[in-house]
Amino acid sequence: MKPSLHWLSAVALACSLAGCGSDSDSTTPPTVTPEPPVPTLPDNVFGGPSEKEKSLYSNIRFGIAIQGKEADAHNSHTVQKASSKTSNKASGSYDSIYSDSFEWLVKPMDVNMDGVKLDSIRDDVFAEGRGSFVDILLYVADKYDLDVELEWDEELQTHWIKSINGLTGLPEAIDEEAKGQTQGGGWKMLVGQDIWEYEKDPTTGETTKFMYKEEEIYHRMDLFPAKNDMSVIFVQAQPGEMEIRRKKYRTEMQRFKDNGNKLIIPEIVIDFNPEVRAVFNDIEVKPHNLRPDLYKKDVLTELDAWLSLQDAWKDKGLNIQWSYWPKLSTRANVQGYVATAISFNGIDSQGHIINQTYTNNGVCGFVHHTGERENYHDSGKQNSLYQRVMCQNRMDMGDGWDPSQCEFHAKDYGPGERYEGHSPHGTGYMQGYTPFGGNDPHLTGDAMVLFNVEYINYLGAAFGLKKYNGVAISGCDVDAKELIDLSGVIDISEAQAPLTDSHFGWKNPDCGLCHNPDNSHVVKEMAPWKCAECHGNNGAPDSHGEVMTCGFCHAQTMERHGDAYSNRKDYLGVNTQFKEPESCLTCHFDPELH
């Protein structure tokens, strides 16, 4: 089927956003946007986005890059200067790693999305007011009078960006069979989930400068959700690199038809370590609707595939747990559900007997891929990345393990991008600054709309060599609970005078805001959490089963705990009034520890 073309000019877009031309009665009551339903969480899923995180409230870093002859002709058409190249603040304006790589139609700038309700071109997918980065592009086009030409592809169920201000993309430079084409390939996008550190103060060790490292992704642009504090660059593309995407999408849609219009994933894989792999075949995906703030009812995501796997295999020895991660103390901008523990004691679809557990507690965790096998390594650096996190940083492989002998690679997966060995170096399709991209973007599965991909893969990874009392800080594939000295956790079950909700400080964990040695029986040396021994946990919610490095996730969201973490790297609470994890587990009860 031939795709249909339609133009969205700034004028047309303004009409769609503002409803211009309406002759409705001024007395008509305003439309009230219904609140998204509260999802019912499965037993193995904890938490969810805050009310603030359920909407766009912050900045989106945005840019439009041009290259080649078009750059020379349009260099004077920049609509706004870039923000300062660096920032020494934890929030604010940051630069892009690509700032010196392109000429710009729109230099990287911050677009304030506070209060903006997107009118998505994929209103069949996105919840009211939410949308993709293509919707952000159209929003910016309205503000700055840019003409954007989109093409709806019925066969592949996506929009393509054909031109921006008449620029259609780049001529083919690599694919010999396509070099005769004169038309450009249209536009692709690079996405940065969060800022990265790149300069530290040599005296204090504190990071002083940050920037976005945008990644090239293969997921459909009009379905890639715009979330707070992310960065996006739209950049001209060659026909061959866009054909890589079209080929991927065609394969997915054909697989969908072959499955009788059902979403069935041929292979879901868990790599517990470089030597143990569990494979689960032909998993039919059912909706679980964990993100009604992002998506319409029954839109299927990668997390739905994992939850469907858990449903199908829960009686066969598989147990996967997920927790919602906000912004972490590292400033990682997660805003999604992350696998925090996987255990499997059973026989997988390949007949392998497996008894493994792997937990996520700071320096050990899971990375994931989703897509077609031939694109597994398309970022160009995946081999070296996963050789490190799957081999060199592992502390749980037992005596005799020689990480230098581990040459981990994706078993049975393809070699990577078709032009990985291009010459001269640097002229390939992938923008090569980061080891991520292609099938491996920084995007949690609950935010990834899923089609009939060939595989989904979790890999157990180790991100560092920190230790806790001489043992791997997370326990990795051992039970992290075994690493905790429970004698340091205060038993509050027999509290003499537990507080109730009648106390004006109910659910305020920093007792020192009101109580001090001058006005109460609190002594100067008493840490706030020790009040719980006599006065109970003051309404603190129960724990969710993770027992180490609590500050890794929560340091950014503990405003009411006072000096819970004196700095963002103090995951163990060594220098604070809240000793970790003892203070956390005292008030946030975990029945499995008692």
PyMOL commands that set and color helices and strands:
alter all, ss='L'
color gray80, all
select helices_A, chain A and resi 10-18+52-54+68-77+133-144+176-178+221-223+239-258+302-316+373-375+382-392+403-405+445-447+480-483+486-488+511-513+528-535+551-557+559-561+582-587+591-593
alter helices_A, ss='H'
color red, helices_A
select strands_A, chain A and resi 4-8+45-46+59-66+95-96+103-112+148-153+158-164+187-192+195-200+207-212+215-216+231-236+264-273+276-284+318-327+333-347+353-359+364-371+455-462+467-468+471-472
alter strands_A, ss='S'
color yellow, strands_A
deselect
rebuild
show_as cartoon
